[in-house]
Amino acid sequence: MANGLRIDETMLPLLRCPASYQKLRLATADELARVNDSIAQKRLTTVGGDQVQEPLEAALVRDDGTLLYPVVDGIARLIVDDGIKLPGDLTLSASSGSDGSNGAAQ
């Protein structure tokens, strides 16, 4: 189990954002720390409009870095309304991922 996610690592490349169908990747520990700091500051809301209250144990980041999906009790919640919107100063670029393989220039 990597980063609290109960999924075979070979399955991770198959996961997609349910809203945009972009690839998803695991958030790094540093990214989770930044996101959890923003949650503590009450800066983050879900796509459904709810304020995010609880810190994340793990998350899946959309390829464009503007949305992430929480992992709760080791299970990814890939529900559009549960996606957490990331403000511009917190956008997680694909190149900040653990392997950097998705960091294409735009």
C-alpha positions as CSV (number, residue, x, y, z in Angstrom):
1,M,0.0,0.0,0.0
2,A,1.6,3.2,-1.2
3,N,0.7,6.5,0.4
4,G,-2.3,5.0,2.2
5,L,-3.9,3.8,-1.1
6,R,-5.1,0.2,-1.2
7,I,-4.4,-0.5,-4.9
8,D,-2.0,-2.6,-6.8
9,E,0.6,-0.2,-8.3
10,T,0.1,-1.7,-11.7
11,M,-3.5,-0.5,-11.6
12,L,-2.7,3.2,-10.8
13,P,-1.9,4.1,-14.5
14,L,-5.4,3.0,-15.4
15,L,-7.2,5.4,-13.0
16,R,-8.8,8.5,-14.5
17,C,-10.5,11.6,-13.3
18,P,-14.2,11.0,-13.5
19,A,-14.8,14.6,-14.7
20,S,-12.1,15.1,-17.3
21,Y,-10.7,11.6,-17.9
22,Q,-7.2,12.9,-17.2
23,K,-4.7,10.6,-15.6
24,L,-4.3,10.5,-11.9
25,R,-1.2,10.0,-9.8
26,L,-0.5,9.7,-6.1
27,A,0.3,13.0,-4.3
28,T,3.7,13.1,-2.7
29,A,4.3,13.6,1.0
30,D,5.4,17.2,0.4
31,E,2.2,17.9,-1.7
32,L,0.0,16.4,1.0
33,A,1.7,18.6,3.6
34,R,1.0,21.7,1.5
35,V,-2.7,20.6,0.9
36,N,-3.2,19.8,4.6
37,D,-1.8,23.2,5.5
38,S,-4.4,24.8,3.2
39,I,-7.1,22.6,4.7
40,A,-6.1,23.8,8.2
41,Q,-6.4,27.4,6.9
42,K,-9.9,26.6,5.6
43,R,-8.9,27.6,2.1
44,L,-10.1,24.5,0.2
45,T,-13.5,23.5,-1.0
46,T,-14.8,20.5,-2.9
47,V,-16.3,20.6,-6.4
48,G,-19.6,20.2,-4.7
49,G,-19.0,23.4,-2.7
50,D,-18.3,22.0,0.8
51,Q,-15.4,23.3,2.8
52,V,-12.7,20.6,3.3
53,Q,-12.5,20.0,7.1
54,E,-10.3,16.9,7.6
55,P,-6.6,16.5,6.7
56,L,-5.9,14.0,4.0
57,E,-4.0,10.7,4.6
58,A,-3.4,10.3,0.8
59,A,-4.8,11.8,-2.4
60,L,-4.8,11.3,-6.2
61,V,-3.9,14.3,-8.2
62,R,-5.3,15.0,-11.6
63,D,-2.7,15.4,-14.4
64,D,-3.3,19.2,-14.7
65,G,-2.7,19.6,-11.0
66,T,-5.9,21.6,-10.3
67,L,-8.0,19.0,-8.7
68,L,-7.3,16.1,-6.3
69,Y,-9.4,13.2,-5.0
70,P,-9.1,12.2,-1.3
71,V,-8.2,8.7,-0.2
72,V,-10.2,7.8,2.9
73,D,-9.4,4.6,4.8
74,G,-7.2,3.5,1.9
75,I,-10.0,3.9,-0.7
76,A,-9.9,6.6,-3.4
77,R,-13.1,8.6,-3.5
78,L,-13.4,9.2,-7.3
79,I,-16.7,11.1,-7.0
80,V,-16.7,14.4,-8.9
81,D,-18.4,16.4,-6.1
82,D,-15.7,15.0,-3.6
83,G,-12.9,16.3,-5.8
84,I,-10.9,19.1,-4.0
85,K,-10.3,22.2,-6.1
86,L,-6.8,23.6,-5.8
87,P,-6.3,27.4,-6.1
88,G,-3.7,28.7,-8.5
89,D,-1.0,29.1,-5.8
90,L,-1.5,25.5,-4.7
91,T,-1.7,23.8,-8.2
92,L,0.3,20.6,-8.1
93,S,2.2,20.4,-11.4
94,A,2.7,17.0,-13.0
95,S,6.4,17.5,-12.8
96,S,6.2,17.6,-9.0
97,G,5.1,14.0,-9.0
98,S,7.4,11.4,-7.6
99,D,8.8,10.2,-10.9
100,G,8.5,13.4,-12.9
101,S,7.4,11.4,-16.0
102,N,4.3,13.5,-16.6
103,G,6.1,16.9,-16.6
104,A,5.6,17.8,-20.3
105,A,6.2,21.4,-21.2
106,Q,3.1,23.4,-22.3
